[in-house]
């Protein structure tokens, strides 16, 4: 097994033509470096560094046989979900991927979000996850698996930070009790400048919610290098 696929479509967007041409030229000159264009958060949704982090965190969780299924809160067209499902099938685990989204916030997308997600999974030759369509207040926690081993929370909508904080708190309050000991939760857009994070603070509501929620919890949030996009994780401790 390898993780080279994290650099390839559909898990990664196609390299821009000019950047691809320049890198081809640099390959022959052999200066020892390549050009990387900054990601467009609306199009790319994640960076190469994040995909590498996702691969190791989820793969290690599966190898450690942490009980429970895998969930993503906020999936959009499935760029991260494709990666999660790929790892599920590579490791031949019987864990199930559950996706939760209203499928209403389109950003710049012109077509149906759900249709785009289904097409992406079909094009990748991957099994469709279980979709839970609706607002989190309607789907959480009643439609969550009884036990969870891995969570990815990516529910940023570009709106008011305090409104986003309340959504994040709702997500954390719903999933935390169902996370098994050793389970991992990845927090997209968690930005802590004191940690040396060089990413953009695009959704400050994430850290606001985590500061409040974990004030009385034993878990420690670990900031992860994601290049232009911030993220972090925590591992559920035994209670």
C-alpha positions in Angstrom: 0.0 0.0 0.0 1.2 3.6 -0.7 -0.3 7.1 -0.5 1.0 8.4 -3.8 -2.7 8.9 -4.8 -2.9 12.0 -2.6 -1.1 13.9 -5.4 -3.3 12.7 -8.2 -6.8 13.4 -9.4 -9.5 13.2 -8.2 -7.9 13.5 -4.7 -5.9 16.5 -5.9 -6.9 19.1 -8.5 -5.0 19.2 -11.7 -1.8 21.3 -11.8 -2.3 24.6 -13.6 -1.0 24.5 -17.1 1.6 27.2 -16.7 2.9 25.7 -13.4 3.0 22.3 -15.1 5.0 23.6 -18.0 7.5 25.5 -15.7 8.0 22.4 -13.6 8.7 20.3 -16.7 11.4 22.8 -17.6 12.8 22.8 -14.1 12.9 19.0 -14.2 15.5 19.1 -17.0 17.4 22.0 -15.4 17.5 20.2 -12.1 17.8 23.2 -9.8 16.5 21.1 -6.8 13.0 22.7 -6.4 9.6 22.9 -8.0 7.0 25.6 -8.3 3.7 25.2 -6.3 0.8 27.5 -6.9 -1.2 28.4 -3.8 -4.5 26.5 -3.4 -7.8 28.2 -4.1 -9.9 27.3 -0.9 -13.2 27.3 -2.9 -11.9 24.9 -5.5 -9.2 22.8 -3.8 -10.7 22.5 -0.3 -7.5 21.0 1.0 -3.8 21.1 0.5 -1.3 18.3 -0.2 0.1 18.6 3.3 -3.4 18.2 4.7 -4.1 15.1 2.6 -0.9 13.5 3.9 -2.0 14.3 7.5 -5.4 12.8 6.8 -3.9 9.7 5.3 -1.7 9.0 8.3 -4.2 9.9 11.0 -7.0 7.8 9.5 -4.7 4.9 8.5 -3.2 4.7 12.0 -6.7 4.9 13.6 -7.8 1.9 11.5 -4.6 0.0 12.2 -5.0 0.6 15.9 -8.5 -1.0 15.6 -10.2 1.9 17.3 -13.9 0.9 17.5 -16.5 2.8 15.5 -17.2 4.3 12.1 -15.9 7.3 10.2 -17.8 10.5 9.8 -17.4 13.9 8.1 -19.5 16.9 9.1 -19.6 19.2 6.1 -18.5 17.3 2.9 -19.4 19.7 0.0 -18.5 17.8 -3.2 -16.4 15.2 -1.4 -12.7 16.1 -1.9 -11.8 14.9 1.6 -14.5 12.2 1.7 -12.9 10.6 -1.5 -9.7 10.3 0.4 -11.3 8.8 3.4 -13.2 6.2 1.3 -10.0 5.4 -0.6 -8.2 4.6 2.7 -11.2 2.5 3.9 -11.0 0.4 0.7 -7.2 0.2 0.7 -7.1 -1.1 4.3 -10.1 -3.5 3.6 -11.7 -2.4 6.9 -15.4 -2.9 7.5 -15.8 0.6 8.8 -18.5 2.8 7.2 -18.1 6.4 6.1 -21.0 8.7 6.9 -21.3 12.2 5.4 -23.4 15.0 6.8 -24.3 18.2 4.9 -27.2 20.4 4.0 -26.0 20.4 0.4 -27.2 24.0 0.1 -24.2 26.2 0.4 -22.7 26.2 -3.1 -20.0 28.8 -2.9 -19.1 29.2 -6.6 -20.6 25.9 -7.7 -23.3 26.2 -10.3 -24.7 22.6 -10.2 -26.3 20.4 -7.5 -23.7 19.7 -4.7 -25.1 16.3 -4.1 -25.0 15.4 -7.8 -21.4 16.6 -8.0 -20.4 14.5 -5.0 -22.0 11.4 -6.4 -20.3 11.9 -9.8 -17.0 12.4 -8.1 -17.3 9.0 -6.3 -18.4 7.3 -9.4 -15.5 8.7 -11.4 -13.1 7.6 -8.7 -14.5 4.1 -8.7 -15.2 4.3 -5.0 -18.3 3.1 -3.0 -20.7 5.8 -2.0 -20.7 6.6 1.7 -23.9 6.9 3.7 -25.4 10.4 3.1 -27.2 12.3 5.9 -28.8 15.2 4.1 -30.1 18.1 6.3 -29.1 20.7 8.9 -27.0 19.5 11.8 -29.7 20.3 14.2 -31.9 17.7 12.4 -29.3 15.0 11.8 -27.1 15.3 14.9 -26.9 13.4 17.1 -29.9 11.1 16.1 -28.2 9.9 12.9 -24.7 9.4 14.2 -23.2 6.0 14.6 -23.2 4.6 18.1 -19.4 4.7 18.1 -17.0 6.8 16.1 -13.3 6.2 15.5 -12.5 9.2 13.2 -14.2 12.6 12.7 -13.5 15.4 10.2 -15.4 18.6 11.0 -15.4 21.1 8.1 -18.5 23.2 8.4 -17.1 26.6 7.6 -19.5 28.7 5.6 -17.6 32.0 5.5 -20.2 33.8 7.6 -20.2 35.4 11.1 -17.5 34.0 13.4 -19.9 33.7 16.4 -22.6 32.0 14.3 -19.9 29.5 13.1 -18.8 29.0 16.7 -22.3 27.9 17.7 -22.4 25.4 14.8 -19.0 24.1 15.9 -20.1 23.7 19.5 -23.2 21.8 18.3 -20.9 19.4 16.3 -18.5 18.9 19.2 -21.2 18.3 21.7 -22.8 15.7 19.4 -19.7 13.7 18.4 -17.5 13.9 21.5 -19.6 11.4 23.7 -19.6 8.9 20.9 -15.9 8.9 20.1 -14.1 5.8 21.3 -11.0 6.1 23.4 -8.2 6.7 20.9 -10.5 8.2 18.3 -9.3 11.1 16.3 -11.1 14.3 15.4 -9.7 16.6 12.7 -10.7 20.3 12.9 -10.6 22.1 9.6 -9.7 25.8 9.8 -8.5 25.6 13.4 -6.0 28.4 13.5 -3.7 29.1 16.4 -1.2 31.9 15.6 0.7 31.2 18.9 1.5 27.7 17.6 3.4 29.1 14.6 0.5 28.3 12.2 1.2 30.0 8.8 -2.2 29.2 7.4 -5.0 31.7 6.8 -7.5 32.3 9.7 -10.5 32.0 7.5 -13.0 30.7 10.1 -12.1 32.0 13.5 -15.3 30.5 15.0 -13.5 27.1 15.0 -10.9 28.1 17.6 -13.5 30.1 19.6 -15.7 27.0 19.9 -12.7 24.8 20.8 -11.4 27.2 23.4 -14.8 27.0 25.1 -15.5 23.3 24.7 -12.1 22.0 25.8 -11.7 24.3 28.7 -13.2 21.5 30.9 -11.8 18.6 28.9 -8.6 16.6 29.3 -7.8 16.5 25.5 -5.1 18.6 23.9 -5.5 20.1 20.5 -2.5 19.7 18.2 -2.1 22.2 15.4 -1.0 20.6 12.1 1.0 22.1 9.2 -1.3 22.5 6.3 0.5 25.1 4.2 -2.1 27.8 3.3 -5.0 26.1 5.1 -5.0 25.7 8.8 -6.2 22.5 10.6 -5.6 20.6 13.9 -6.7 17.4 15.6 -7.3 15.9 19.1 -7.3 12.3 20.2 -10.1 11.2 22.6 -8.7 10.1 25.9 -10.2 7.2 27.9 -12.8 8.4 30.4 
